[in-house]
Amino acid sequence: MVKNGTTPIIKSKASVRKPVTKSDGNGLKIIPLGGLHEIGKNTCVFEYGDEIILLDAGLAFPTDGMHGVNIVLPDVTYLRENRHKIKGMIVTHGHEDHIGGIPFHLKQFDVPVIYGPRLAMALLQGKLEEAGVSDRTELRSVRPREIVRIGKNFLVEYIRNTHSIADSFTVAINTPVGVVIHTGDFKIDHTPVDGEFFDFQRLAEYGEKGVQCLLSDSTNAEVPGFTPSESSVAPNLDRVFAQAAGRILVTTFASSVHRLNIILNIAEKQGRSVAVVGRSMLNVIAHARNLGYVKCRDDLFIPLNALRDTPDDKVLILTTGSQGEPLSALTRIAHGAHRQISIKKGDTVVFSANPIPGNTIAVVNTIDKLMMLGANVIYGRDKGIHVSGHGCQEDQKLMLALTRPKFFVPVHGEHRMLVKHSQTAQSMGIPPENMIIIDNGDVVELTQDSIGVIDKVKAGIEPVDSSRTGVVKDDVMRERRQLAEDGVITVAVAVDLNGKLMAKPKIHFRGVVTSVDQTVLDNSITQAIELTLNDRWSEFVRTFDGQKEIDWVGVETQVERSIERTLKRELNRNNPLVVLLMNTPDVDNSSDESSQPPAPQTTGRRRTRTAARVAS
């Protein structure tokens, strides 16, 4: 429990992961599959006996090395294997890193019921219909302090919190081993834009009765003080907009409903019409207006084709692209690739968002492009036009003080954030032995008297490309990375039935940088192929019942290896991808020795799992 009036000594061992311990089999299992040691794809499993409930199922965005990948999902092998245990899901709020993975997961297993806030459920309904999986679950909206039962072992209460999106909740999960509180994403906002205040009273009531374990948002654990209120950006945005002589383009997170509300109110006050660009922005505004979280006149909005007829000083364009996403509206505008909007001198572009980790370079590049086109770009933490939606150290202390947990697990953050949050918890009186820092896939067992890691399940990532139809497997990702870094060499080889080259191999280089003359490389590769065929042909030819069988798969494998060895020797550090196209005769098994072998097939396809038999 958190002790008042004490000044505990903070021990470094508190931030070290506990070793795997033995299980008594009667505890609550807590299994994070995403969101730890990273930002994004928040997914957590709560399991007791033969029942599983999920808390959120988010996605993340790809890193620079994930070529062709659009989104990153957590590996849900454990859920696929235990789908028969799944009783339902709890959604805390509607951000993509908490609900974006649900449509993909429902293609692999059913979730009987999903409970969540009205805005999150409205956004999720559209996603499920678009993905064609709306029949795989039932969506149920909840209100503050509403209690829902999931299975026999879980009773969940939704407690209003404050965050950067409207309709956000902390949850109290009543289990056979006690109450577990998961904060969801939160900050302490005493002047929320929508007037929906953090329900401190209910949290304090749980703290008074006894909270067995707190799992708490760690995103801003390194930042001292309180996170400023969302309302604090309004006067700064008002000033920036008032100083703009021409058009204003504003970009922020599409899901930041409170920020959108502030921007629309200022636009209305200053007499500017609003054009909305970007599918996600249009979608969120439509749902938020329907639910009453965004309030403005209908005639405030104008279509894009009306921009040319509206004076520049009466226009505000609200757009996606605050994180420099390659396909977002603002990025396309910055590159001159948007069909309806182009930057002109006198435009003011406002970034009402800070880059999330990993996106800084993309955002800076977008800002540079906009400036080169003549725009005045307003950005940076010092401008006061963005505040975080996550609590800093004092917010986290207040959460700990209200809930007074016996055990503590920092979640939602990179490793250093989790460590810092654990140190904050120690300063609030939680003993080091009562907290653990865990990783995705760790199986935490919580009992009335203990907490510890008892096992590990498969956890990792499942990258999805722009087709959104399947996961990009590890071998495909390796090949894409190899293509991007070292290029590709294609070698077309025609081999006859006696293991001889029928023509000189055709070799093509794409994206390969080398000081070695290509003619020299061509000759080296050709010699390596001939040497392999001469020395090892007999290994791949066998005779059965008067018929000769050639193991073309084995031939191809050895030829490919010889090419790779040659390239490694000649190109030094470069390691281009080798694509071998081996053309071999298609043989009629009824032919005899006097028959002429047919001409080799030159379809350009790579032979992989075939063998040809000829009369011996």
Disulfide bonds with the S-S distance in Angstrom:
none
